Amino acid sequence: MPLYDFQCDTCGEVFEELTGAEAPAPPCPVCGSVEVRRKLGSFAGPFTVGLRGAEARRSNAVRHAREEQRREGFARQREERRQNGGAPGSSRA
């Protein structure tokens, strides 16, 4: 059975109750009134999207290695430009 949120029209109490989808609204637990309406509530807590545990560590290691290779490539290109006197097509005045 799903958990529904209810609000009492008489006293304003908000409460949760396990009821069937077609079942009548339960009475208010504070004042006992049957003037209760079902409210729209959140369906579940926040979901964690993404990898967790060993998969996350593995993914982070692969990403770190890829970024390190990229940095090394940039450093190599920078060193080649330095040795060749600057970037191709650029003139120094």
PyMOL Python script that loads the backbone (N, CA, C, O; Angstrom):
from pymol import cmd

cmd.read_pdbstr("""\
ATOM      1  N   MET A   1       0.840  -1.182   0.000  1.00  0.00           N
ATOM      2  CA  MET A   1       0.000   0.000   0.000  1.00  0.00           C
ATOM      3  C   MET A   1       0.884   1.245   0.000  1.00  0.00           C
ATOM      4  O   MET A   1       1.916   1.272   0.671  1.00  0.00           O
ATOM      5  N   PRO A   2       0.491   2.259  -0.738  1.00  0.00           N
ATOM      6  CA  PRO A   2       1.284   3.489  -0.771  1.00  0.00           C
ATOM      7  C   PRO A   2       1.036   4.375   0.444  1.00  0.00           C
ATOM      8  O   PRO A   2       0.007   4.270   1.111  1.00  0.00           O
ATOM      9  N   LEU A   3       1.981   5.231   0.710  1.00  0.00           N
ATOM     10  CA  LEU A   3       1.894   6.190   1.805  1.00  0.00           C
ATOM     11  C   LEU A   3       1.389   7.510   1.219  1.00  0.00           C
ATOM     12  O   LEU A   3       2.007   8.065   0.310  1.00  0.00           O
ATOM     13  N   TYR A   4       0.277   8.007   1.737  1.00  0.00           N
ATOM     14  CA  TYR A   4      -0.319   9.245   1.237  1.00  0.00           C
ATOM     15  C   TYR A   4      -0.268  10.326   2.305  1.00  0.00           C
ATOM     16  O   TYR A   4      -0.295  10.034   3.500  1.00  0.00           O
ATOM     17  N   ASP A   5      -0.193  11.584   1.861  1.00  0.00           N
ATOM     18  CA  ASP A   5      -0.278  12.740   2.750  1.00  0.00           C
ATOM     19  C   ASP A   5      -1.728  13.214   2.767  1.00  0.00           C
ATOM     20  O   ASP A   5      -2.387  13.270   1.729  1.00  0.00           O
ATOM     21  N   PHE A   6      -2.212  13.552   3.949  1.00  0.00           N
ATOM     22  CA  PHE A   6      -3.576  14.057   4.112  1.00  0.00           C
ATOM     23  C   PHE A   6      -3.545  15.344   4.920  1.00  0.00           C
ATOM     24  O   PHE A   6      -2.623  15.573   5.704  1.00  0.00           O
ATOM     25  N   GLN A   7      -4.565  16.188   4.724  1.00  0.00           N
ATOM     26  CA  GLN A   7      -4.723  17.386   5.531  1.00  0.00           C
ATOM     27  C   GLN A   7      -6.169  17.468   5.983  1.00  0.00           C
ATOM     28  O   GLN A   7      -7.101  17.314   5.193  1.00  0.00           O
ATOM     29  N   CYS A   8      -6.329  17.714   7.272  1.00  0.00           N
ATOM     30  CA  CYS A   8      -7.665  17.838   7.866  1.00  0.00           C
ATOM     31  C   CYS A   8      -8.208  19.230   7.557  1.00  0.00           C
ATOM     32  O   CYS A   8      -7.533  20.231   7.798  1.00  0.00           O
ATOM     33  N   ASP A   9      -9.433  19.292   7.023  1.00  0.00           N
ATOM     34  CA  ASP A   9     -10.066  20.582   6.725  1.00  0.00           C
ATOM     35  C   ASP A   9     -10.565  21.267   7.996  1.00  0.00           C
ATOM     36  O   ASP A   9     -10.763  22.482   8.006  1.00  0.00           O
ATOM     37  N   THR A  10     -10.767  20.504   9.058  1.00  0.00           N
ATOM     38  CA  THR A  10     -11.298  21.074  10.301  1.00  0.00           C
ATOM     39  C   THR A  10     -10.201  21.727  11.140  1.00  0.00           C
ATOM     40  O   THR A  10     -10.325  22.891  11.522  1.00  0.00           O
ATOM     41  N   CYS A  11      -9.129  20.987  11.428  1.00  0.00           N
ATOM     42  CA  CYS A  11      -8.086  21.527  12.314  1.00  0.00           C
ATOM     43  C   CYS A  11      -6.785  21.871  11.575  1.00  0.00           C
ATOM     44  O   CYS A  11      -5.905  22.505  12.158  1.00  0.00           O
ATOM     45  N   GLY A  12      -6.646  21.468  10.310  1.00  0.00           N
ATOM     46  CA  GLY A  12      -5.458  21.795   9.535  1.00  0.00           C
ATOM     47  C   GLY A  12      -4.287  20.844   9.706  1.00  0.00           C
ATOM     48  O   GLY A  12      -3.224  21.044   9.118  1.00  0.00           O
ATOM     49  N   GLU A  13      -4.484  19.806  10.514  1.00  0.00           N
ATOM     50  CA  GLU A  13      -3.418  18.828  10.754  1.00  0.00           C
ATOM     51  C   GLU A  13      -3.014  18.148   9.444  1.00  0.00           C
ATOM     52  O   GLU A  13      -3.870  17.757   8.650  1.00  0.00           O
ATOM     53  N   VAL A  14      -1.705  18.010   9.226  1.00  0.00           N
ATOM     54  CA  VAL A  14      -1.181  17.276   8.072  1.00  0.00           C
ATOM     55  C   VAL A  14      -0.600  15.975   8.606  1.00  0.00           C
ATOM     56  O   VAL A  14       0.180  15.979   9.558  1.00  0.00           O
ATOM     57  N   PHE A  15      -0.985  14.858   7.986  1.00  0.00           N
ATOM     58  CA  PHE A  15      -0.504  13.558   8.452  1.00  0.00           C
ATOM     59  C   PHE A  15      -0.363  12.599   7.281  1.00  0.00           C
ATOM     60  O   PHE A  15      -0.912  12.820   6.201  1.00  0.00           O
ATOM     61  N   GLU A  16       0.383  11.533   7.520  1.00  0.00           N
ATOM     62  CA  GLU A  16       0.596  10.495   6.510  1.00  0.00           C
ATOM     63  C   GLU A  16      -0.158   9.246   6.933  1.00  0.00           C
ATOM     64  O   GLU A  16      -0.322   8.977   8.123  1.00  0.00           O
ATOM     65  N   GLU A  17      -0.613   8.488   5.946  1.00  0.00           N
ATOM     66  CA  GLU A  17      -1.349   7.265   6.243  1.00  0.00           C
ATOM     67  C   GLU A  17      -1.124   6.262   5.116  1.00  0.00           C
ATOM     68  O   GLU A  17      -1.095   6.627   3.941  1.00  0.00           O
ATOM     69  N   LEU A  18      -0.965   4.998   5.488  1.00  0.00           N
ATOM     70  CA  LEU A  18      -0.884   3.920   4.501  1.00  0.00           C
ATOM     71  C   LEU A  18      -2.304   3.520   4.134  1.00  0.00           C
ATOM     72  O   LEU A  18      -3.018   2.928   4.943  1.00  0.00           O
ATOM     73  N   THR A  19      -2.706   3.842   2.924  1.00  0.00           N
ATOM     74  CA  THR A  19      -4.056   3.494   2.468  1.00  0.00           C
ATOM     75  C   THR A  19      -4.000   3.063   1.012  1.00  0.00           C
ATOM     76  O   THR A  19      -3.056   3.385   0.291  1.00  0.00           O
ATOM     77  N   GLY A  20      -4.998   2.351   0.602  1.00  0.00           N
ATOM     78  CA  GLY A  20      -5.109   1.969  -0.794  1.00  0.00           C
ATOM     79  C   GLY A  20      -5.482   3.175  -1.646  1.00  0.00           C
ATOM     80  O   GLY A  20      -5.977   4.176  -1.128  1.00  0.00           O
ATOM     81  N   ALA A  21      -5.246   3.081  -2.944  1.00  0.00           N
ATOM     82  CA  ALA A  21      -5.503   4.197  -3.844  1.00  0.00           C
ATOM     83  C   ALA A  21      -6.984   4.550  -3.891  1.00  0.00           C
ATOM     84  O   ALA A  21      -7.329   5.727  -4.001  1.00  0.00           O
ATOM     85  N   GLU A  22      -7.853   3.571  -3.811  1.00  0.00           N
ATOM     86  CA  GLU A  22      -9.299   3.816  -3.898  1.00  0.00           C
ATOM     87  C   GLU A  22      -9.982   3.823  -2.540  1.00  0.00           C
ATOM     88  O   GLU A  22     -11.200   3.983  -2.461  1.00  0.00           O
ATOM     89  N   ALA A  23      -9.214   3.652  -1.469  1.00  0.00           N
ATOM     90  CA  ALA A  23      -9.792   3.604  -0.122  1.00  0.00           C
ATOM     91  C   ALA A  23     -10.247   5.000   0.301  1.00  0.00           C
ATOM     92  O   ALA A  23      -9.667   5.998  -0.126  1.00  0.00           O
ATOM     93  N   PRO A  24     -11.279   5.072   1.137  1.00  0.00           N
ATOM     94  CA  PRO A  24     -11.715   6.384   1.624  1.00  0.00           C
ATOM     95  C   PRO A  24     -10.642   6.995   2.527  1.00  0.00           C
ATOM     96  O   PRO A  24      -9.832   6.278   3.116  1.00  0.00           O
ATOM     97  N   ALA A  25     -10.645   8.316   2.629  1.00  0.00           N
ATOM     98  CA  ALA A  25      -9.657   9.005   3.459  1.00  0.00           C
ATOM     99  C   ALA A  25      -9.852   8.624   4.922  1.00  0.00           C
ATOM    100  O   ALA A  25     -10.988   8.513   5.382  1.00  0.00           O
ATOM    101  N   PRO A  26      -8.771   8.426   5.652  1.00  0.00           N
ATOM    102  CA  PRO A  26      -8.884   8.074   7.073  1.00  0.00           C
ATOM    103  C   PRO A  26      -9.271   9.302   7.901  1.00  0.00           C
ATOM    104  O   PRO A  26      -9.081  10.430   7.448  1.00  0.00           O
ATOM    105  N   PRO A  27      -9.801   9.102   9.085  1.00  0.00           N
ATOM    106  CA  PRO A  27     -10.145  10.249   9.934  1.00  0.00           C
ATOM    107  C   PRO A  27      -8.877  10.921  10.467  1.00  0.00           C
ATOM    108  O   PRO A  27      -7.818  10.298  10.546  1.00  0.00           O
ATOM    109  N   CYS A  28      -9.000  12.183  10.824  1.00  0.00           N
ATOM    110  CA  CYS A  28      -7.878  12.947  11.364  1.00  0.00           C
ATOM    111  C   CYS A  28      -7.443  12.353  12.702  1.00  0.00           C
ATOM    112  O   CYS A  28      -8.292  12.100  13.558  1.00  0.00           O
ATOM    113  N   PRO A  29      -6.146  12.125  12.907  1.00  0.00           N
ATOM    114  CA  PRO A  29      -5.691  11.538  14.172  1.00  0.00           C
ATOM    115  C   PRO A  29      -5.762  12.524  15.341  1.00  0.00           C
ATOM    116  O   PRO A  29      -5.696  12.105  16.496  1.00  0.00           O
ATOM    117  N   VAL A  30      -5.897  13.827  15.065  1.00  0.00           N
ATOM    118  CA  VAL A  30      -5.932  14.823  16.141  1.00  0.00           C
ATOM    119  C   VAL A  30      -7.363  15.077  16.610  1.00  0.00           C
ATOM    120  O   VAL A  30      -7.671  14.972  17.797  1.00  0.00           O
ATOM    121  N   CYS A  31      -8.243  15.418  15.639  1.00  0.00           N
ATOM    122  CA  CYS A  31      -9.606  15.791  16.044  1.00  0.00           C
ATOM    123  C   CYS A  31     -10.648  14.733  15.670  1.00  0.00           C
ATOM    124  O   CYS A  31     -11.795  14.834  16.106  1.00  0.00           O
ATOM    125  N   GLY A  32     -10.284  13.729  14.880  1.00  0.00           N
ATOM    126  CA  GLY A  32     -11.209  12.666  14.515  1.00  0.00           C
ATOM    127  C   GLY A  32     -12.154  13.020  13.380  1.00  0.00           C
ATOM    128  O   GLY A  32     -13.032  12.226  13.042  1.00  0.00           O
ATOM    129  N   SER A  33     -11.996  14.186  12.791  1.00  0.00           N
ATOM    130  CA  SER A  33     -12.874  14.619  11.710  1.00  0.00           C
ATOM    131  C   SER A  33     -12.664  13.753  10.465  1.00  0.00           C
ATOM    132  O   SER A  33     -11.556  13.293  10.191  1.00  0.00           O
ATOM    133  N   VAL A  34     -13.754  13.542   9.717  1.00  0.00           N
ATOM    134  CA  VAL A  34     -13.657  12.813   8.456  1.00  0.00           C
ATOM    135  C   VAL A  34     -13.537  13.791   7.282  1.00  0.00           C
ATOM    136  O   VAL A  34     -13.477  13.368   6.127  1.00  0.00           O
ATOM    137  N   GLU A  35     -13.503  15.087   7.573  1.00  0.00           N
ATOM    138  CA  GLU A  35     -13.310  16.126   6.553  1.00  0.00           C
ATOM    139  C   GLU A  35     -11.813  16.213   6.244  1.00  0.00           C
ATOM    140  O   GLU A  35     -11.131  17.161   6.636  1.00  0.00           O
ATOM    141  N   VAL A  36     -11.334  15.216   5.543  1.00  0.00           N
ATOM    142  CA  VAL A  36      -9.904  15.092   5.253  1.00  0.00           C
ATOM    143  C   VAL A  36      -9.725  14.986   3.754  1.00  0.00           C
ATOM    144  O   VAL A  36     -10.503  14.318   3.074  1.00  0.00           O
ATOM    145  N   ARG A  37      -8.690  15.651   3.236  1.00  0.00           N
ATOM    146  CA  ARG A  37      -8.419  15.528   1.795  1.00  0.00           C
ATOM    147  C   ARG A  37      -6.983  15.073   1.579  1.00  0.00           C
ATOM    148  O   ARG A  37      -6.080  15.380   2.358  1.00  0.00           O
ATOM    149  N   ARG A  38      -6.808  14.335   0.498  1.00  0.00           N
ATOM    150  CA  ARG A  38      -5.496  13.812   0.125  1.00  0.00           C
ATOM    151  C   ARG A  38      -4.693  14.929  -0.530  1.00  0.00           C
ATOM    152  O   ARG A  38      -5.210  15.658  -1.376  1.00  0.00           O
ATOM    153  N   LYS A  39      -3.427  15.061  -0.138  1.00  0.00           N
ATOM    154  CA  LYS A  39      -2.542  16.077  -0.709  1.00  0.00           C
ATOM    155  C   LYS A  39      -1.546  15.419  -1.646  1.00  0.00           C
ATOM    156  O   LYS A  39      -1.226  14.238  -1.512  1.00  0.00           O
ATOM    157  N   LEU A  40      -1.064  16.205  -2.594  1.00  0.00           N
ATOM    158  CA  LEU A  40       0.035  15.720  -3.416  1.00  0.00           C
ATOM    159  C   LEU A  40       1.305  15.809  -2.589  1.00  0.00           C
ATOM    160  O   LEU A  40       1.623  16.860  -2.033  1.00  0.00           O
ATOM    161  N   GLY A  41       2.017  14.713  -2.514  1.00  0.00           N
ATOM    162  CA  GLY A  41       3.254  14.689  -1.750  1.00  0.00           C
ATOM    163  C   GLY A  41       4.395  14.217  -2.621  1.00  0.00           C
ATOM    164  O   GLY A  41       4.196  13.785  -3.757  1.00  0.00           O
ATOM    165  N   SER A  42       5.590  14.304  -2.075  1.00  0.00           N
ATOM    166  CA  SER A  42       6.746  13.819  -2.822  1.00  0.00           C
ATOM    167  C   SER A  42       6.700  12.294  -2.859  1.00  0.00           C
ATOM    168  O   SER A  42       6.201  11.655  -1.932  1.00  0.00           O
ATOM    169  N   PHE A  43       7.216  11.730  -3.918  1.00  0.00           N
ATOM    170  CA  PHE A  43       7.136  10.286  -4.093  1.00  0.00           C
ATOM    171  C   PHE A  43       8.250   9.562  -3.371  1.00  0.00           C
ATOM    172  O   PHE A  43       8.041   8.466  -2.850  1.00  0.00           O
ATOM    173  N   ALA A  44       9.423  10.153  -3.331  1.00  0.00           N
ATOM    174  CA  ALA A  44      10.560   9.527  -2.663  1.00  0.00           C
ATOM    175  C   ALA A  44      11.605  10.593  -2.397  1.00  0.00           C
ATOM    176  O   ALA A  44      11.514  11.713  -2.900  1.00  0.00           O
ATOM    177  N   GLY A  45      12.595  10.232  -1.602  1.00  0.00           N
ATOM    178  CA  GLY A  45      13.676  11.153  -1.308  1.00  0.00           C
ATOM    179  C   GLY A  45      14.546  11.385  -2.527  1.00  0.00           C
ATOM    180  O   GLY A  45      14.300  10.816  -3.590  1.00  0.00           O
ATOM    181  N   PRO A  46      15.545  12.206  -2.379  1.00  0.00           N
ATOM    182  CA  PRO A  46      16.422  12.480  -3.521  1.00  0.00           C
ATOM    183  C   PRO A  46      17.177  11.221  -3.924  1.00  0.00           C
ATOM    184  O   PRO A  46      17.703  10.489  -3.085  1.00  0.00           O
ATOM    185  N   PHE A  47      17.214  10.994  -5.218  1.00  0.00           N
ATOM    186  CA  PHE A  47      17.915   9.832  -5.728  1.00  0.00           C
ATOM    187  C   PHE A  47      19.353  10.207  -6.035  1.00  0.00           C
ATOM    188  O   PHE A  47      19.618  11.307  -6.520  1.00  0.00           O
ATOM    189  N   THR A  48      20.270   9.317  -5.762  1.00  0.00           N
ATOM    190  CA  THR A  48      21.661   9.540  -6.102  1.00  0.00           C
ATOM    191  C   THR A  48      21.863   9.074  -7.526  1.00  0.00           C
ATOM    192  O   THR A  48      21.693   7.897  -7.843  1.00  0.00           O
ATOM    193  N   VAL A  49      22.225  10.006  -8.374  1.00  0.00           N
ATOM    194  CA  VAL A  49      22.464   9.687  -9.768  1.00  0.00           C
ATOM    195  C   VAL A  49      23.969   9.629  -9.955  1.00  0.00           C
ATOM    196  O   VAL A  49      24.685  10.565  -9.600  1.00  0.00           O
ATOM    197  N   GLY A  50      24.434   8.551 -10.501  1.00  0.00           N
ATOM    198  CA  GLY A  50      25.868   8.422 -10.739  1.00  0.00           C
ATOM    199  C   GLY A  50      26.394   7.119 -10.181  1.00  0.00           C
ATOM    200  O   GLY A  50      25.657   6.300  -9.632  1.00  0.00           O
ATOM    201  N   LEU A  51      27.674   6.960 -10.338  1.00  0.00           N
ATOM    202  CA  LEU A  51      28.324   5.733  -9.898  1.00  0.00           C
ATOM    203  C   LEU A  51      28.621   5.809  -8.408  1.00  0.00           C
ATOM    204  O   LEU A  51      28.779   6.889  -7.840  1.00  0.00           O
ATOM    205  N   ARG A  52      28.692   4.638  -7.794  1.00  0.00           N
ATOM    206  CA  ARG A  52      28.988   4.566  -6.372  1.00  0.00           C
ATOM    207  C   ARG A  52      29.990   3.453  -6.128  1.00  0.00           C
ATOM    208  O   ARG A  52      30.090   2.511  -6.914  1.00  0.00           O
ATOM    209  N   GLY A  53      30.720   3.564  -5.054  1.00  0.00           N
ATOM    210  CA  GLY A  53      31.625   2.505  -4.626  1.00  0.00           C
ATOM    211  C   GLY A  53      32.765   2.262  -5.591  1.00  0.00           C
ATOM    212  O   GLY A  53      33.404   3.198  -6.072  1.00  0.00           O
ATOM    213  N   ALA A  54      33.012   0.971  -5.872  1.00  0.00           N
ATOM    214  CA  ALA A  54      34.143   0.570  -6.710  1.00  0.00           C
ATOM    215  C   ALA A  54      34.029   1.145  -8.117  1.00  0.00           C
ATOM    216  O   ALA A  54      35.037   1.531  -8.708  1.00  0.00           O
ATOM    217  N   GLU A  55      32.822   1.205  -8.658  1.00  0.00           N
ATOM    218  CA  GLU A  55      32.638   1.770 -10.003  1.00  0.00           C
ATOM    219  C   GLU A  55      33.040   3.238 -10.034  1.00  0.00           C
ATOM    220  O   GLU A  55      33.658   3.687 -10.999  1.00  0.00           O
ATOM    221  N   ALA A  56      32.702   3.985  -9.000  1.00  0.00           N
ATOM    222  CA  ALA A  56      33.067   5.404  -8.950  1.00  0.00           C
ATOM    223  C   ALA A  56      34.571   5.560  -8.864  1.00  0.00           C
ATOM    224  O   ALA A  56      35.145   6.411  -9.543  1.00  0.00           O
ATOM    225  N   ARG A  57      35.225   4.742  -8.030  1.00  0.00           N
ATOM    226  CA  ARG A  57      36.690   4.817  -7.918  1.00  0.00           C
ATOM    227  C   ARG A  57      37.351   4.475  -9.242  1.00  0.00           C
ATOM    228  O   ARG A  57      38.310   5.132  -9.647  1.00  0.00           O
ATOM    229  N   ARG A  58      36.847   3.451  -9.919  1.00  0.00           N
ATOM    230  CA  ARG A  58      37.414   3.047 -11.211  1.00  0.00           C
ATOM    231  C   ARG A  58      37.238   4.165 -12.235  1.00  0.00           C
ATOM    232  O   ARG A  58      38.166   4.481 -12.979  1.00  0.00           O
ATOM    233  N   SER A  59      36.058   4.756 -12.270  1.00  0.00           N
ATOM    234  CA  SER A  59      35.787   5.840 -13.199  1.00  0.00           C
ATOM    235  C   SER A  59      36.677   7.048 -12.910  1.00  0.00           C
ATOM    236  O   SER A  59      37.191   7.675 -13.837  1.00  0.00           O
ATOM    237  N   ASN A  60      36.860   7.373 -11.642  1.00  0.00           N
ATOM    238  CA  ASN A  60      37.716   8.493 -11.268  1.00  0.00           C
ATOM    239  C   ASN A  60      39.167   8.234 -11.666  1.00  0.00           C
ATOM    240  O   ASN A  60      39.863   9.148 -12.107  1.00  0.00           O
ATOM    241  N   ALA A  61      39.620   6.999 -11.513  1.00  0.00           N
ATOM    242  CA  ALA A  61      40.996   6.657 -11.889  1.00  0.00           C
ATOM    243  C   ALA A  61      41.189   6.798 -13.396  1.00  0.00           C
ATOM    244  O   ALA A  61      42.214   7.318 -13.838  1.00  0.00           O
ATOM    245  N   VAL A  62      40.224   6.344 -14.188  1.00  0.00           N
ATOM    246  CA  VAL A  62      40.314   6.459 -15.649  1.00  0.00           C
ATOM    247  C   VAL A  62      40.309   7.930 -16.052  1.00  0.00           C
ATOM    248  O   VAL A  62      41.087   8.343 -16.912  1.00  0.00           O
ATOM    249  N   ARG A  63      39.439   8.717 -15.435  1.00  0.00           N
ATOM    250  CA  ARG A  63      39.368  10.149 -15.746  1.00  0.00           C
ATOM    251  C   ARG A  63      40.674  10.841 -15.369  1.00  0.00           C
ATOM    252  O   ARG A  63      41.178  11.673 -16.123  1.00  0.00           O
ATOM    253  N   HIS A  64      41.219  10.501 -14.209  1.00  0.00           N
ATOM    254  CA  HIS A  64      42.476  11.108 -13.766  1.00  0.00           C
ATOM    255  C   HIS A  64      43.603  10.773 -14.747  1.00  0.00           C
ATOM    256  O   HIS A  64      44.393  11.649 -15.097  1.00  0.00           O
ATOM    257  N   ALA A  65      43.684   9.520 -15.192  1.00  0.00           N
ATOM    258  CA  ALA A  65      44.724   9.125 -16.151  1.00  0.00           C
ATOM    259  C   ALA A  65      44.546   9.873 -17.471  1.00  0.00           C
ATOM    260  O   ALA A  65      45.527  10.324 -18.061  1.00  0.00           O
ATOM    261  N   ARG A  66      43.319  10.007 -17.935  1.00  0.00           N
ATOM    262  CA  ARG A  66      43.052  10.726 -19.187  1.00  0.00           C
ATOM    263  C   ARG A  66      43.448  12.197 -19.065  1.00  0.00           C
ATOM    264  O   ARG A  66      44.037  12.754 -19.991  1.00  0.00           O
ATOM    265  N   GLU A  67      43.134  12.827 -17.943  1.00  0.00           N
ATOM    266  CA  GLU A  67      43.499  14.229 -17.744  1.00  0.00           C
ATOM    267  C   GLU A  67      45.010  14.397 -17.646  1.00  0.00           C
ATOM    268  O   GLU A  67      45.560  15.379 -18.144  1.00  0.00           O
ATOM    269  N   GLU A  68      45.679  13.449 -17.011  1.00  0.00           N
ATOM    270  CA  GLU A  68      47.139  13.509 -16.911  1.00  0.00           C
ATOM    271  C   GLU A  68      47.779  13.395 -18.298  1.00  0.00           C
ATOM    272  O   GLU A  68      48.734  14.113 -18.598  1.00  0.00           O
ATOM    273  N   GLN A  69      47.263  12.503 -19.140  1.00  0.00           N
ATOM    274  CA  GLN A  69      47.774  12.382 -20.505  1.00  0.00           C
ATOM    275  C   GLN A  69      47.538  13.675 -21.280  1.00  0.00           C
ATOM    276  O   GLN A  69      48.399  14.097 -22.052  1.00  0.00           O
ATOM    277  N   ARG A  70      46.411  14.293 -21.089  1.00  0.00           N
ATOM    278  CA  ARG A  70      46.118  15.546 -21.766  1.00  0.00           C
ATOM    279  C   ARG A  70      47.077  16.642 -21.322  1.00  0.00           C
ATOM    280  O   ARG A  70      47.582  17.397 -22.153  1.00  0.00           O
ATOM    281  N   ARG A  71      47.333  16.736 -20.015  1.00  0.00           N
ATOM    282  CA  ARG A  71      48.275  17.728 -19.501  1.00  0.00           C
ATOM    283  C   ARG A  71      49.685  17.493 -20.041  1.00  0.00           C
ATOM    284  O   ARG A  71      50.389  18.439 -20.395  1.00  0.00           O
ATOM    285  N   GLU A  72      50.090  16.217 -20.100  1.00  0.00           N
ATOM    286  CA  GLU A  72      51.418  15.898 -20.645  1.00  0.00           C
ATOM    287  C   GLU A  72      51.510  16.299 -22.113  1.00  0.00           C
ATOM    288  O   GLU A  72      52.540  16.809 -22.553  1.00  0.00           O
ATOM    289  N   GLY A  73      50.432  16.068 -22.876  1.00  0.00           N
ATOM    290  CA  GLY A  73      50.409  16.463 -24.283  1.00  0.00           C
ATOM    291  C   GLY A  73      50.536  17.969 -24.439  1.00  0.00           C
ATOM    292  O   GLY A  73      51.263  18.444 -25.311  1.00  0.00           O
ATOM    293  N   PHE A  74      49.829  18.729 -23.594  1.00  0.00           N
ATOM    294  CA  PHE A  74      49.930  20.190 -23.634  1.00  0.00           C
ATOM    295  C   PHE A  74      51.347  20.635 -23.301  1.00  0.00           C
ATOM    296  O   PHE A  74      51.885  21.534 -23.947  1.00  0.00           O
ATOM    297  N   ALA A  75      51.952  20.009 -22.295  1.00  0.00           N
ATOM    298  CA  ALA A  75      53.315  20.367 -21.909  1.00  0.00           C
ATOM    299  C   ALA A  75      54.285  20.069 -23.047  1.00  0.00           C
ATOM    300  O   ALA A  75      55.200  20.850 -23.309  1.00  0.00           O
ATOM    301  N   ARG A  76      54.087  18.946 -23.719  1.00  0.00           N
ATOM    302  CA  ARG A  76      54.931  18.589 -24.866  1.00  0.00           C
ATOM    303  C   ARG A  76      54.795  19.621 -25.978  1.00  0.00           C
ATOM    304  O   ARG A  76      55.794  20.062 -26.546  1.00  0.00           O
ATOM    305  N   GLN A  77      53.559  20.007 -26.290  1.00  0.00           N
ATOM    306  CA  GLN A  77      53.329  21.014 -27.328  1.00  0.00           C
ATOM    307  C   GLN A  77      53.948  22.354 -26.938  1.00  0.00           C
ATOM    308  O   GLN A  77      54.535  23.037 -27.778  1.00  0.00           O
ATOM    309  N   ARG A  78      53.821  22.726 -25.681  1.00  0.00           N
ATOM    310  CA  ARG A  78      54.391  23.978 -25.205  1.00  0.00           C
ATOM    311  C   ARG A  78      55.910  23.966 -25.346  1.00  0.00           C
ATOM    312  O   ARG A  78      56.508  24.952 -25.775  1.00  0.00           O
ATOM    313  N   GLU A  79      56.525  22.850 -24.985  1.00  0.00           N
ATOM    314  CA  GLU A  79      57.973  22.716 -25.087  1.00  0.00           C
ATOM    315  C   GLU A  79      58.419  22.759 -26.548  1.00  0.00           C
ATOM    316  O   GLU A  79      59.440  23.373 -26.862  1.00  0.00           O
ATOM    317  N   GLU A  80      57.665  22.113 -27.447  1.00  0.00           N
ATOM    318  CA  GLU A  80      58.002  22.148 -28.877  1.00  0.00           C
ATOM    319  C   GLU A  80      57.913  23.565 -29.420  1.00  0.00           C
ATOM    320  O   GLU A  80      58.765  23.982 -30.205  1.00  0.00           O
ATOM    321  N   ARG A  81      56.883  24.315 -29.007  1.00  0.00           N
ATOM    322  CA  ARG A  81      56.760  25.701 -29.457  1.00  0.00           C
ATOM    323  C   ARG A  81      57.919  26.542 -28.938  1.00  0.00           C
ATOM    324  O   ARG A  81      58.455  27.394 -29.647  1.00  0.00           O
ATOM    325  N   ARG A  82      58.294  26.288 -27.691  1.00  0.00           N
ATOM    326  CA  ARG A  82      59.393  27.031 -27.089  1.00  0.00           C
ATOM    327  C   ARG A  82      60.697  26.758 -27.853  1.00  0.00           C
ATOM    328  O   ARG A  82      61.478  27.676 -28.103  1.00  0.00           O
ATOM    329  N   GLN A  83      60.926  25.479 -28.222  1.00  0.00           N
ATOM    330  CA  GLN A  83      62.135  25.112 -28.939  1.00  0.00           C
ATOM    331  C   GLN A  83      62.134  25.648 -30.371  1.00  0.00           C
ATOM    332  O   GLN A  83      63.194  25.954 -30.917  1.00  0.00           O
ATOM    333  N   ASN A  84      60.957  25.764 -30.980  1.00  0.00           N
ATOM    334  CA  ASN A  84      60.853  26.229 -32.363  1.00  0.00           C
ATOM    335  C   ASN A  84      60.716  27.745 -32.445  1.00  0.00           C
ATOM    336  O   ASN A  84      60.550  28.282 -33.540  1.00  0.00           O
ATOM    337  N   GLY A  85      60.779  28.424 -31.354  1.00  0.00           N
ATOM    338  CA  GLY A  85      60.694  29.873 -31.386  1.00  0.00           C
ATOM    339  C   GLY A  85      59.285  30.418 -31.433  1.00  0.00           C
ATOM    340  O   GLY A  85      59.102  31.545 -31.892  1.00  0.00           O
ATOM    341  N   GLY A  86      58.314  29.715 -31.003  1.00  0.00           N
ATOM    342  CA  GLY A  86      56.929  30.205 -30.956  1.00  0.00           C
ATOM    343  C   GLY A  86      56.006  29.351 -31.806  1.00  0.00           C
ATOM    344  O   GLY A  86      56.425  28.384 -32.442  1.00  0.00           O
ATOM    345  N   ALA A  87      54.767  29.727 -31.799  1.00  0.00           N
ATOM    346  CA  ALA A  87      53.763  28.981 -32.552  1.00  0.00           C
ATOM    347  C   ALA A  87      53.929  29.245 -34.038  1.00  0.00           C
ATOM    348  O   ALA A  87      54.354  30.333 -34.426  1.00  0.00           O
ATOM    349  N   PRO A  88      53.598  28.260 -34.886  1.00  0.00           N
ATOM    350  CA  PRO A  88      53.703  28.486 -36.325  1.00  0.00           C
ATOM    351  C   PRO A  88      52.828  29.659 -36.748  1.00  0.00           C
ATOM    352  O   PRO A  88      51.685  29.792 -36.309  1.00  0.00           O
ATOM    353  N   GLY A  89      53.387  30.512 -37.614  1.00  0.00           N
ATOM    354  CA  GLY A  89      52.618  31.635 -38.121  1.00  0.00           C
ATOM    355  C   GLY A  89      52.715  32.868 -37.267  1.00  0.00           C
ATOM    356  O   GLY A  89      52.248  33.933 -37.672  1.00  0.00           O
ATOM    357  N   SER A  90      53.314  32.761 -36.085  1.00  0.00           N
ATOM    358  CA  SER A  90      53.422  33.960 -35.244  1.00  0.00           C
ATOM    359  C   SER A  90      54.779  34.595 -35.464  1.00  0.00           C
ATOM    360  O   SER A  90      55.775  33.901 -35.669  1.00  0.00           O
ATOM    361  N   SER A  91      54.813  35.898 -35.421  1.00  0.00           N
ATOM    362  CA  SER A  91      56.082  36.605 -35.600  1.00  0.00           C
ATOM    363  C   SER A  91      56.361  37.384 -34.329  1.00  0.00           C
ATOM    364  O   SER A  91      55.470  37.968 -33.712  1.00  0.00           O
ATOM    365  N   ARG A  92      57.627  37.370 -33.965  1.00  0.00           N
ATOM    366  CA  ARG A  92      58.015  38.121 -32.775  1.00  0.00           C
ATOM    367  C   ARG A  92      58.684  39.393 -33.202  1.00  0.00           C
ATOM    368  O   ARG A  92      59.564  39.381 -34.063  1.00  0.00           O
ATOM    369  N   ALA A  93      58.278  40.495 -32.610  1.00  0.00           N
ATOM    370  CA  ALA A  93      58.842  41.787 -32.988  1.00  0.00           C
ATOM    371  C   ALA A  93      59.851  42.259 -31.980  1.00  0.00           C
ATOM    372  O   ALA A  93      60.428  43.334 -32.141  1.00  0.00           O
TER     373      ALA A  93
END
""", "prot")
cmd.dss("prot")
cmd.show_as("cartoon", "prot")
cmd.util.cbc("prot")
cmd.orient("prot")
